[in-house]
Structures are given as C-alpha cells and as structure tokens.
C-alpha cells in the first residue's frame, strides 16, 4: 500500500506564522492544474504499481479549488493508479470556503476525510494570526460538514499563542470537544524564519510565551484528550480509536508515497525526491520536459536516522529489534548508548526494549531525536 500527496500552493492571504510554500496569486492555478495532472501521469511508475491506500490534498489551501478542478485531479489518479476501494481521501480546507453546497460536492466526489484549518475559535487569536475566518464560521463549518455527510473530521488547533488571555486554550479545546470531531492536530506556535511573526519578534512587537506556560498548555491538551477517549498517537495528533490519519501514519511508518506539485516530496524506500519550490519554474519545467526535481539516494546512515525520527514521533516508539532488523546490530548498539541519558532525565521511557517519549520528551523531541542521529 502507498499514498499520494497533492500540494495546492495557493492561499487567499498570508498567515503571519506560516512558512509553507504557497502564493496568494491564485490566478495562476489555471496554468498549474494541467501540470499537476501531467505529473500524475508521468510518474505512474514511481510507486511500482502498488495499490493506493491514501490520497491527501494539502497546501496551501486545497479548498481554493472549485469542484471541477478537484475532480479532474482525482479522475487522473484513478485513471493511472490502482486505488483501493477503501481509500482514505483527505482534503484540507479553511472554514470560510466550506459553504454548504461546496461541502456536498466534496462529499459526493469521494472526499471522506475533511481536515479543517481552524487554529482557534477566538476572534482575537484569529486576527493576530491574520486568518480570514472568525470563530463563528469555524464552529459552523464543522456543523455543516457533519450535515453534508462527513463522519471523519479533523481540525487544526494552535497553542502557545502570544498575548492570549489565560484560559483561552482550555476554551478552544472544550469547543472542539463539544463539536464532536474525530481527530485534531494541535501544534505549538513557532517563529519560523522569514515569517511576519519572526519579524515582529525581532522588532520586539511580539514575545513568545514563557516555556512553563507552553508546558502547561500541552499537559492540558493531553489530559483533556485522554478524558474523552482520544489516543495521542503522534506528537501533534490525537484521534478517537480507528480515526488516526492513515496518510500521515504512512509517513511515520516509512511507507512509500508520491508527492505531486511544487515543493512536494516523494519517498520510495530507496531515495527521496523533492520538486522545485517555485510555481513558475515548476510550470515551465513540466511544459518543457526539463527536470523539476532533485533526488537523494539514501545511505545506511540516512535509513537509520529516518527510522529513528519517524518512529520516536509516534506512541508506538521504536524497539531495538526493529533497529537491528532494519539497520543492523551496530546501529542498535549505537542507539541504545545515545538514548541512555534521556532515560535518566525522564524524557524517554523503556519497556521490553521499546523506547517511547514521555510528555516531557515530546516537548524537546526535535533536540532529543537529533542527539541519537548518526
């Protein structure tokens, strides 16, 4: 089984925290769409004819597509790939785009998992982050999605927002719980380079929240998710049993996936490949037949690092047997020696030679994982 990711690099306006590849020049989508469909056809051999188990429309803002544009992409995938009858088709959307008729179109088209970029239900937060929608639209989008027939709805939330009043994060979580969604992804706000927030931070216009507040917000997130029976199955992801994102799990379980569109990444167990992060170049290269991507053949060290990074992000963790079987005894010994200090500090717990991050470990996951890399 393998997955396909479609990157739609357009947004209606710039969020102040975002560093993903996108543009607000939405007129160009008419030029880009034929190129995306051509790449779908041209790369039909990349996954070695494996059955497609997941399709994911990400961005950017996929809900900027109209029904004919979205359906033309799906039709191309079904034409050139063998798609499972039980395929998970995820579609990222913003609340302001989810009008009732559009939701019905998405549902009839075969989209069966909706991921709504809410971020916060509070108007003050949304204005600060420069989101288009308001809190009322966020709530209504979930209700309308349910009415349209969606039974697998995920929402994105952000915590660690500067200038946020005490108790607002808890209120956001309580609203999400009352809406009865099946999945939520919760991300701590980061000040990525070259974003508006990063510029504001350097100018002293905005200040990151204290670390202890971040930790308390994360603990609240864990506690409330456990109370309602959600599984914390990956660092930033929580789901009712049976509603984990199968597509994202394929990344963390190191399955093959094909990335289509500007800046999209692909992985076939042997190499990684990434498309140019420039819409004009992507379009021109596709039309001219020139290379629009770079490729990296993975070394033994790369495979070890990939396995450690993806596995430690999940609730399953990583076992020494797993490392030994996939990377050899030497790498297993190396991992065991490097991880010891994090066991002693309480950031990692070990049971029957399987290593998992604790709540404290999750908070320093990037640093911790880099320390056990080769």
C-alpha positions as CSV (number, residue, x, y, z in Angstrom):
1,X,0.0,0.0,0.0
2,X,1.2,3.5,-0.8
3,X,0.0,7.1,-0.7
4,X,-0.3,10.1,-3.0
5,X,0.0,13.7,-1.8
6,X,-1.2,16.6,-3.9
7,X,0.2,20.1,-3.0
8,X,-2.0,23.0,-3.8
9,X,0.3,26.0,-3.3
10,X,-2.3,28.8,-3.1
11,X,-3.8,30.8,-0.3
12,X,-6.2,33.7,-0.2
13,X,-4.0,35.6,2.2
14,X,-0.7,35.2,4.2
15,X,-1.0,33.9,7.8
16,X,1.6,35.5,9.9
17,X,3.1,32.3,11.3
18,X,3.3,30.2,8.1
19,X,6.4,29.2,6.2
20,X,4.9,26.6,3.9
21,X,5.4,27.0,0.1
22,X,2.4,29.0,-1.3
23,X,1.4,32.1,-3.1
24,X,-1.6,34.4,-3.0
25,X,-1.5,34.8,-6.8
26,X,-4.4,32.4,-7.2
27,X,-5.0,33.4,-10.9
28,X,-2.1,31.1,-11.8
29,X,-4.0,27.9,-10.8
30,X,-5.3,27.6,-14.3
31,X,-1.8,27.2,-15.6
32,X,-0.7,24.9,-12.7
33,X,-3.6,22.4,-12.8
34,X,-2.6,20.8,-16.2
35,X,0.9,20.5,-15.0
36,X,-0.2,18.7,-11.8
37,X,-2.3,16.3,-13.9
38,X,0.7,15.7,-16.3
39,X,3.0,14.9,-13.3
40,X,0.4,12.4,-12.1
41,X,0.5,10.7,-15.4
42,X,4.3,11.0,-15.9
43,X,5.1,9.4,-12.5
44,X,2.7,6.5,-12.6
45,X,5.6,4.0,-12.4
46,X,7.2,5.7,-9.3
47,X,5.3,3.5,-6.8
48,X,5.9,0.3,-8.7
49,X,2.1,-0.2,-9.2
50,X,1.4,-0.5,-5.5
51,X,-2.2,-0.1,-4.5
52,X,-3.0,3.5,-3.5
53,X,-4.4,3.4,0.1
54,X,-4.5,7.1,0.8
55,X,-4.8,10.4,-1.2
56,X,-4.2,13.7,0.6
57,X,-4.9,17.2,-0.8
58,X,-2.6,19.6,1.2
59,X,-1.3,23.1,0.8
60,X,-1.6,26.0,0.8
61,X,-5.4,25.8,0.7
62,X,-6.9,23.0,-1.4
63,X,-10.4,24.4,-0.7
64,X,-9.4,27.2,-3.1
65,X,-10.1,24.6,-5.9
66,X,-13.6,24.5,-7.5
67,X,-15.3,21.2,-7.9
68,X,-14.2,20.6,-11.5
69,X,-10.6,21.3,-10.6
70,X,-10.6,19.0,-7.7
71,X,-12.4,16.2,-9.6
72,X,-10.0,16.4,-12.5
73,X,-7.1,15.6,-10.2
74,X,-9.0,12.7,-8.6
75,X,-10.0,11.4,-12.0
76,X,-6.4,11.4,-13.1
77,X,-5.3,9.5,-10.1
78,X,-8.0,6.9,-10.6
79,X,-7.1,6.7,-14.3
80,X,-3.3,6.0,-13.8
81,X,-3.1,4.2,-10.5
82,X,-4.8,1.2,-8.8
83,X,-6.8,2.8,-6.0
84,X,-8.1,0.7,-3.1
85,X,-11.9,0.5,-2.7
86,X,-11.3,1.6,1.0
87,X,-9.0,4.5,0.1
88,X,-8.8,7.4,2.6
89,X,-9.2,10.7,0.7
90,X,-8.2,13.6,2.9
91,X,-8.9,17.3,1.9
92,X,-7.6,20.3,3.8
93,X,-9.9,23.3,3.9
94,X,-10.4,26.6,5.6
95,X,-13.7,27.4,7.3
96,X,-14.5,30.4,5.0
97,X,-14.5,28.1,2.0
98,X,-16.8,25.5,3.4
99,X,-20.2,26.7,2.1
100,X,-22.9,24.0,2.4
101,X,-23.1,23.4,-1.4
102,X,-19.3,23.0,-1.7
103,X,-19.3,20.5,1.2
104,X,-21.9,18.4,-0.6
105,X,-19.8,18.5,-3.7
106,X,-16.7,17.4,-1.8
107,X,-18.6,14.5,-0.2
108,X,-20.2,13.3,-3.5
109,X,-16.7,13.5,-5.1
110,X,-15.3,10.8,-2.8
111,X,-13.6,13.0,-0.2
112,X,-14.1,11.0,3.0
113,X,-11.9,12.8,5.5
114,X,-12.0,16.5,6.0
115,X,-9.2,18.5,7.7
116,X,-10.3,22.0,8.7
117,X,-7.7,24.7,9.4
118,X,-9.4,26.3,12.4
119,X,-6.4,27.2,14.6
120,X,-8.5,29.0,17.2
121,X,-12.2,29.7,17.9
122,X,-11.3,33.1,19.4
123,X,-11.6,36.1,17.1
124,X,-8.7,37.9,18.9
125,X,-6.3,35.0,18.1
126,X,-7.5,34.7,14.5
127,X,-7.0,38.5,13.9
128,X,-3.5,38.2,15.4
129,X,-2.6,35.3,13.1
130,X,-4.2,37.0,10.1
131,X,-6.7,34.3,9.4
132,X,-9.7,35.1,7.2
133,X,-12.4,33.3,9.1
134,X,-13.9,34.1,12.5
135,X,-14.9,31.9,15.4
136,X,-18.5,31.6,14.4
137,X,-17.5,30.5,10.9
138,X,-15.1,27.9,12.4
139,X,-17.9,26.3,14.5
140,X,-20.4,26.4,11.7
141,X,-18.0,24.8,9.2
142,X,-17.8,21.7,11.4
143,X,-21.6,21.6,11.9
144,X,-22.2,22.0,8.1
145,X,-19.6,19.3,7.3
146,X,-21.4,16.8,9.5
147,X,-24.7,17.8,7.9
148,X,-23.1,17.2,4.4
149,X,-22.3,13.6,5.5
150,X,-18.8,13.7,6.7
151,X,-18.1,11.3,9.6
152,X,-14.3,11.7,9.7
153,X,-13.5,15.3,10.5
154,X,-10.2,16.6,11.8
155,X,-9.4,20.2,12.9
156,X,-6.1,22.0,13.3
157,X,-5.5,24.0,16.5
158,X,-2.6,26.1,17.6
159,X,-1.4,26.7,21.2
160,X,1.4,28.8,22.6
161,X,-0.2,31.9,21.0
162,X,1.3,35.2,22.4
163,X,-1.0,37.8,24.0
164,X,-3.6,35.1,24.6
165,X,-5.7,35.5,27.8
166,X,-5.5,32.8,30.4
167,X,-8.0,30.0,29.9
168,X,-8.5,30.6,26.2
169,X,-6.6,27.5,25.2
170,X,-8.8,25.4,27.5
171,X,-11.8,27.1,25.9
172,X,-10.6,26.2,22.5
173,X,-10.2,22.5,23.5
174,X,-13.6,22.5,25.1
175,X,-15.2,23.9,22.0
176,X,-13.5,21.2,19.8
177,X,-14.8,18.5,22.2
178,X,-18.3,19.8,22.1
179,X,-18.3,19.8,18.3
180,X,-17.6,16.1,18.4
181,X,-14.8,15.9,15.8
182,X,-13.0,12.6,15.4
183,X,-9.4,13.9,15.2
184,X,-7.5,17.0,16.0
185,X,-3.9,18.2,15.3
186,X,-2.5,20.6,17.8
187,X,0.7,22.5,17.0
188,X,2.7,24.8,19.2
189,X,3.2,28.2,17.5
190,X,6.7,28.5,16.2
191,X,8.5,31.7,14.9
192,X,9.8,30.4,11.6
193,X,12.4,32.4,9.7
194,X,11.1,35.0,7.3
195,X,7.5,34.9,8.6
196,X,5.7,38.0,9.9
197,X,5.8,36.7,13.4
198,X,9.5,36.2,13.3
199,X,10.0,39.8,12.1
200,X,7.7,41.0,14.9
201,X,9.6,39.0,17.4
202,X,13.0,40.5,16.3
203,X,11.5,44.0,16.5
204,X,10.0,43.4,20.0
205,X,6.5,43.7,18.8
206,X,5.5,40.2,19.9
207,X,7.0,38.0,22.6
208,X,6.9,34.2,22.7
209,X,5.1,32.8,25.8
210,X,7.1,31.5,28.7
211,X,8.2,27.9,28.5
212,X,6.3,26.9,31.6
213,X,3.0,28.2,30.1
214,X,3.7,26.2,26.9
215,X,4.3,23.0,29.0
216,X,1.1,23.6,31.0
217,X,-0.9,24.1,27.8
218,X,0.5,20.9,26.4
219,X,-0.4,19.0,29.6
220,X,-3.9,20.4,29.4
221,X,-4.1,19.1,25.8
222,X,-3.0,15.6,26.9
223,X,-5.3,15.5,29.9
224,X,-8.4,16.6,28.0
225,X,-7.8,14.3,25.1
226,X,-7.4,11.3,27.4
227,X,-10.6,12.2,29.3
228,X,-12.7,12.0,26.1
229,X,-11.0,8.7,24.9
230,X,-8.7,10.1,22.3
231,X,-5.4,8.4,21.5
232,X,-2.3,10.6,21.5
233,X,-0.8,8.6,18.6
234,X,1.8,11.1,17.3
235,X,3.4,14.1,18.8
236,X,0.9,16.6,17.4
237,X,-2.0,14.3,16.6
238,X,-5.0,13.0,18.6
239,X,-7.8,10.7,17.5
240,X,-10.7,8.6,18.5
241,X,-9.8,4.9,18.2
242,X,-9.9,4.0,14.5
243,X,-9.7,7.6,13.2
244,X,-6.0,8.1,13.0
245,X,-4.9,9.7,9.8
246,X,-3.8,6.7,7.7
247,X,-2.0,9.0,5.3
248,X,0.2,10.6,8.0
249,X,0.8,7.3,9.6
250,X,2.2,6.1,6.3
251,X,5.0,8.8,6.7
252,X,5.8,7.7,10.2
253,X,5.7,4.0,9.4
254,X,8.0,4.6,6.4
255,X,5.7,3.5,3.6
256,X,6.1,4.7,0.0
257,X,4.4,7.9,-1.1
258,X,4.3,10.1,-4.2
259,X,4.3,13.9,-3.9
260,X,2.7,15.9,-6.7
261,X,3.0,19.7,-7.2
262,X,5.5,22.4,-6.4
263,X,7.7,21.6,-3.3
264,X,6.1,18.2,-2.8
265,X,8.3,15.4,-1.5
266,X,8.3,11.7,-2.5
267,X,9.8,8.6,-0.9
268,X,10.1,5.0,-2.4
269,X,12.2,3.4,0.4
270,X,15.4,3.8,-1.7
271,X,15.5,7.6,-2.3
272,X,13.9,10.9,-1.5
273,X,12.8,13.3,-4.2
274,X,11.5,16.8,-3.9
275,X,10.0,19.2,-6.5
276,X,11.2,22.7,-7.1
277,X,9.6,25.2,-4.6
278,X,8.7,27.7,-7.2
279,X,5.4,27.7,-9.1
280,X,6.7,29.4,-12.3
281,X,9.7,27.1,-12.6
282,X,7.5,24.0,-11.9
283,X,5.1,25.0,-14.6
284,X,7.8,25.9,-17.1
285,X,9.9,22.8,-16.4
286,X,6.8,20.5,-16.7
287,X,5.8,22.1,-20.0
288,X,9.3,22.0,-21.5
289,X,10.1,18.4,-20.2
290,X,13.0,19.6,-18.1
291,X,13.8,18.2,-14.6
292,X,11.7,19.9,-12.0
293,X,13.1,17.9,-9.0
294,X,16.1,16.8,-7.1
295,X,16.8,13.3,-5.8
296,X,18.8,11.9,-2.9
297,X,19.8,8.2,-2.7
298,X,19.6,7.3,1.0
299,X,22.6,5.8,2.7
300,X,22.6,3.3,5.5
301,X,23.0,6.2,8.0
302,X,20.1,8.0,6.3
303,X,17.9,5.0,6.7
304,X,18.8,4.7,10.4
305,X,18.1,8.4,11.0
306,X,14.8,8.2,9.1
307,X,13.7,5.2,11.2
308,X,14.6,6.9,14.5
309,X,13.0,10.2,13.6
310,X,9.7,8.8,12.3
311,X,9.3,6.1,15.0
312,X,10.0,8.2,18.0
313,X,7.3,10.7,17.0
314,X,4.6,8.1,17.5
315,X,3.1,6.5,20.5
316,X,4.4,3.1,19.3
317,X,8.0,4.3,19.7
318,X,10.9,2.2,18.5
319,X,12.4,-1.1,19.6
320,X,15.9,-2.4,19.5
321,X,14.8,-5.4,17.5
322,X,13.3,-3.0,14.9
323,X,16.6,-1.1,14.6
324,X,18.6,-4.3,14.4
325,X,16.4,-5.9,11.7
326,X,16.4,-2.8,9.5
327,X,19.8,-1.2,10.3
328,X,22.0,-3.8,11.8
329,X,23.4,-4.7,15.3
330,X,25.9,-1.9,15.3
331,X,23.2,0.8,14.8
332,X,21.1,-0.8,17.5
333,X,24.0,-0.6,20.0
334,X,24.7,3.0,19.0
335,X,21.1,4.0,19.6
336,X,21.0,2.3,23.0
337,X,24.1,4.1,24.1
338,X,22.9,7.5,22.9
339,X,19.4,7.3,24.3
340,X,20.5,6.3,27.9
341,X,20.9,9.9,29.2
342,X,17.3,10.7,28.1
343,X,16.0,7.8,30.1
344,X,17.8,9.0,33.1
345,X,16.4,12.5,32.7
346,X,12.9,11.3,32.4
347,X,12.4,12.2,28.7
348,X,12.2,8.6,27.5
349,X,10.7,5.5,29.0
350,X,11.7,2.0,28.0
351,X,9.6,-1.2,28.3
352,X,10.8,-4.5,26.9
353,X,13.5,-2.7,24.9
354,X,10.9,-0.5,23.2
355,X,11.6,3.3,23.7
356,X,8.9,6.0,23.8
357,X,9.0,9.7,24.5
358,X,7.4,10.8,27.8
359,X,5.3,14.0,27.9
360,X,8.5,15.9,28.8
361,X,10.3,14.2,26.0
362,X,7.7,15.2,23.4
363,X,8.4,18.8,24.3
364,X,12.1,18.5,23.4
365,X,11.5,16.0,20.6
366,X,13.5,17.7,17.9
367,X,16.6,18.1,20.0
368,X,16.3,14.6,21.6
369,X,15.9,12.9,18.2
370,X,18.9,14.8,16.7
371,X,21.0,13.6,19.6
372,X,20.5,10.0,18.7
373,X,21.2,10.5,14.9
374,X,24.3,9.2,13.3
